[in-house]
Amino acid sequence: EKYPLVVKLGTITEDIDTADCFSYAKDEDGPVKIPKLAELLQKRGINVAGMQKTVKSTAELEVELNATYAFDAITESGSKLVPV
């Protein structure tokens, strides 16, 4: 079976290892490093030379969410709990 690979275009830079890539294959289903990514993108008309990052990677978004998440909202911090 064939499964798609996804590259978040806004994360592509000349340092191709920083590109956010994801595989939907059953045995991977997560972030992956794609060998020869620059060559594959070039075949599709995307030249990585001179490209600049324009969006946050998935990992950066997760870190930001964890840093700003309101855990008090789910832990009922400061509330008097009633025994059931």
C-alpha positions as YAML, in Angstrom:
chain: A
units: angstrom
residues:
- id: 1
  name: GLU
  ca: [0.00, 0.00, 0.00]
- id: 2
  name: LYS
  ca: [1.06, 3.57, -0.58]
- id: 3
  name: TYR
  ca: [0.62, 6.32, 1.98]
- id: 4
  name: PRO
  ca: [1.12, 10.06, 1.58]
- id: 5
  name: LEU
  ca: [4.01, 12.02, 2.99]
- id: 6
  name: VAL
  ca: [3.22, 15.58, 3.99]
- id: 7
  name: VAL
  ca: [5.65, 18.49, 4.16]
- id: 8
  name: LYS
  ca: [4.51, 21.68, 5.89]
- id: 9
  name: LEU
  ca: [5.66, 24.17, 3.25]
- id: 10
  name: GLY
  ca: [6.17, 27.08, 5.64]
- id: 11
  name: THR
  ca: [8.80, 25.10, 7.56]
- id: 12
  name: ILE
  ca: [11.10, 24.49, 4.58]
- id: 13
  name: THR
  ca: [14.43, 26.31, 4.68]
- id: 14
  name: GLU
  ca: [17.84, 25.79, 3.10]
- id: 15
  name: ASP
  ca: [18.53, 23.57, 6.13]
- id: 16
  name: ILE
  ca: [16.16, 20.91, 4.81]
- id: 17
  name: ASP
  ca: [16.39, 18.89, 8.05]
- id: 18
  name: THR
  ca: [14.23, 21.51, 9.78]
- id: 19
  name: ALA
  ca: [11.25, 20.86, 7.49]
- id: 20
  name: ASP
  ca: [8.17, 19.50, 9.26]
- id: 21
  name: CYS
  ca: [7.43, 16.14, 7.56]
- id: 22
  name: PHE
  ca: [4.70, 13.65, 8.46]
- id: 23
  name: SER
  ca: [3.94, 10.13, 7.25]
- id: 24
  name: TYR
  ca: [0.49, 8.55, 7.25]
- id: 25
  name: ALA
  ca: [1.83, 4.99, 6.82]
- id: 26
  name: LYS
  ca: [0.39, 2.54, 9.36]
- id: 27
  name: ASP
  ca: [3.83, 1.65, 10.72]
- id: 28
  name: GLU
  ca: [4.95, 5.30, 11.06]
- id: 29
  name: ASP
  ca: [1.93, 7.62, 11.51]
- id: 30
  name: GLY
  ca: [4.00, 10.52, 12.78]
- id: 31
  name: PRO
  ca: [6.90, 12.87, 12.12]
- id: 32
  name: VAL
  ca: [9.62, 11.49, 9.83]
- id: 33
  name: LYS
  ca: [12.88, 12.51, 8.20]
- id: 34
  name: ILE
  ca: [12.67, 12.13, 4.42]
- id: 35
  name: PRO
  ca: [15.97, 11.25, 2.70]
- id: 36
  name: LYS
  ca: [16.70, 13.43, -0.34]
- id: 37
  name: LEU
  ca: [13.75, 15.72, 0.47]
- id: 38
  name: ALA
  ca: [15.30, 18.61, -1.45]
- id: 39
  name: GLU
  ca: [15.47, 16.45, -4.60]
- id: 40
  name: LEU
  ca: [11.86, 15.31, -4.21]
- id: 41
  name: LEU
  ca: [10.67, 18.90, -3.76]
- id: 42
  name: GLN
  ca: [12.74, 20.06, -6.76]
- id: 43
  name: LYS
  ca: [10.95, 17.48, -8.95]
- id: 44
  name: ARG
  ca: [7.69, 19.17, -7.91]
- id: 45
  name: GLY
  ca: [8.97, 22.64, -8.71]
- id: 46
  name: ILE
  ca: [9.92, 23.70, -5.18]
- id: 47
  name: ASN
  ca: [13.45, 25.08, -4.94]
- id: 48
  name: VAL
  ca: [14.58, 25.11, -1.30]
- id: 49
  name: ALA
  ca: [17.52, 27.46, -1.95]
- id: 50
  name: GLY
  ca: [16.74, 30.80, -0.36]
- id: 51
  name: MET
  ca: [13.50, 29.67, 1.29]
- id: 52
  name: GLN
  ca: [12.73, 31.08, 4.73]
- id: 53
  name: LYS
  ca: [10.62, 29.68, 7.52]
- id: 54
  name: THR
  ca: [7.23, 31.42, 7.65]
- id: 55
  name: VAL
  ca: [5.25, 29.31, 10.14]
- id: 56
  name: LYS
  ca: [5.85, 27.40, 13.36]
- id: 57
  name: SER
  ca: [6.58, 23.69, 13.19]
- id: 58
  name: THR
  ca: [4.22, 21.21, 14.83]
- id: 59
  name: ALA
  ca: [6.76, 20.68, 17.64]
- id: 60
  name: GLU
  ca: [6.96, 24.45, 18.27]
- id: 61
  name: LEU
  ca: [3.17, 24.69, 18.37]
- id: 62
  name: GLU
  ca: [2.99, 21.83, 20.91]
- id: 63
  name: VAL
  ca: [5.59, 23.49, 23.16]
- id: 64
  name: GLU
  ca: [3.69, 26.79, 22.97]
- id: 65
  name: LEU
  ca: [0.39, 25.10, 23.81]
- id: 66
  name: ASN
  ca: [1.89, 23.27, 26.79]
- id: 67
  name: ALA
  ca: [3.42, 26.51, 28.09]
- id: 68
  name: THR
  ca: [0.14, 28.44, 27.87]
- id: 69
  name: TYR
  ca: [-2.43, 25.74, 28.62]
- id: 70
  name: ALA
  ca: [-4.80, 26.57, 31.49]
- id: 71
  name: PHE
  ca: [-4.45, 23.42, 33.57]
- id: 72
  name: ASP
  ca: [-6.54, 25.06, 36.33]
- id: 73
  name: ALA
  ca: [-9.55, 24.74, 34.06]
- id: 74
  name: ILE
  ca: [-9.38, 20.93, 34.13]
- id: 75
  name: THR
  ca: [-8.08, 20.39, 37.67]
- id: 76
  name: GLU
  ca: [-10.67, 22.60, 39.39]
- id: 77
  name: SER
  ca: [-7.87, 24.32, 41.30]
- id: 78
  name: GLY
  ca: [-9.15, 26.35, 44.24]
- id: 79
  name: SER
  ca: [-12.60, 24.76, 44.16]
- id: 80
  name: LYS
  ca: [-14.17, 22.90, 47.06]
- id: 81
  name: LEU
  ca: [-14.96, 19.42, 45.81]
- id: 82
  name: VAL
  ca: [-18.08, 17.62, 46.95]
- id: 83
  name: PRO
  ca: [-17.62, 13.91, 47.75]
- id: 84
  name: VAL
  ca: [-19.73, 11.60, 45.61]
...
